[in-house]
Structures are given as C-alpha cells and as structure tokens.
Amino acid sequence: MKRTRHTAEQIIRKLTTTEQPIAKSKTVADVCRVIEMTQPTYHRWRQQYGGMQAEEARLLSQLELENARLKKLLAEAELEEAML
C-alpha cells in the first residue's frame, strides 16, 4: 500500500465510517480493506482517536505544538542559566 499521512480530521472521519459496518457484524479486516488501511493502523488510530470529535483532535494537536514550544524555551533558559 502507498504510505500517506492523514490529518486528525481525516483519521476521525475514517474511524466514524468504520463504526457502522462493524456494528452490523462485518469483520475489521473487511472494513479495513474497503477503506484501504491495515488492521494495525486501524487499532492504533482507534486507541489514539477513539471517541474523539474533529474539534477535539484539532485542539489536541495545537496543545502538543504549544507544549513542544514551551519545552524548547525551558531547555534554552536552563542552558543559559548553566552557562552563567
């Protein structure tokens, strides 16, 4: 399969499209084949994004970026303090 990157919104959209066929007793393998993803990817996405709305996923990614920025600022400040 071709390797692609999906946004959080795309992942959540794919997960919501899989819920109904799985509830109608289709296997995960069949549903994954239809939406062109592997089973491990499905399970990993479901664990990470299961039950989440698109807005919540967008907020989560923004918070992760902000957290990374703050960690970088803290590391730079500690480095400057150590140099003094």
C-alpha positions in Angstrom: 0.0 0.0 0.0 1.0 3.5 -0.6 2.1 5.3 2.6 0.2 8.5 3.2 -0.1 10.9 6.1 -3.5 11.7 7.4 -4.7 14.7 9.4 -6.5 14.1 12.7 -9.8 15.1 11.0 -9.3 12.5 8.2 -8.5 9.8 10.8 -11.6 10.6 12.8 -13.7 10.6 9.6 -12.4 7.2 8.6 -13.0 5.8 12.1 -16.6 7.0 12.1 -17.2 5.4 8.7 -15.9 2.1 10.1 -18.2 2.1 13.1 -21.5 1.3 11.3 -20.3 -1.7 9.2 -18.5 -3.2 12.2 -21.7 -2.8 14.3 -23.5 -4.7 11.5 -21.2 -7.7 12.2 -18.7 -7.1 9.4 -15.2 -8.0 10.3 -12.5 -5.5 10.9 -10.4 -7.0 8.1 -13.2 -6.5 5.6 -13.9 -2.9 6.6 -10.1 -2.1 6.6 -9.8 -3.5 3.1 -12.7 -1.2 1.9 -11.3 2.0 3.4 -7.7 1.0 2.4 -5.9 0.8 5.7 -4.2 -2.0 7.6 -5.6 -3.6 10.7 -2.8 -2.5 13.0 -3.3 1.1 11.7 -7.0 0.8 12.5 -6.4 -0.4 16.0 -3.7 2.2 16.7 -5.9 5.0 15.4 -8.9 3.7 17.4 -6.8 3.6 20.6 -5.4 7.1 19.9 -8.5 8.9 18.5 -11.4 6.7 19.5 -14.5 8.7 20.7 -12.9 12.0 19.8 -14.5 14.7 17.7 -12.7 16.6 15.0 -12.5 19.8 17.0 -11.0 17.9 20.0 -8.4 16.4 17.8 -7.5 19.8 16.3 -7.2 21.2 19.8 -5.0 18.3 20.9 -2.6 18.8 18.1 -2.4 22.6 18.9 -1.7 21.8 22.5 1.0 19.3 21.6 2.7 22.0 19.4 2.4 24.5 22.2 3.9 22.0 24.7 6.8 21.3 22.4 7.5 25.1 22.0 7.4 25.6 25.8 9.7 22.7 26.4 12.2 24.1 23.9 12.0 27.5 25.7 12.6 25.9 29.1 15.6 23.9 27.8 17.1 27.1 26.3 16.6 29.0 29.6 18.2 26.2 31.6 21.1 26.1 29.2 21.7 29.8 29.5 21.5 29.5 33.3 24.0 26.7 33.3 26.4 28.8 31.2 26.3 31.6 33.7 
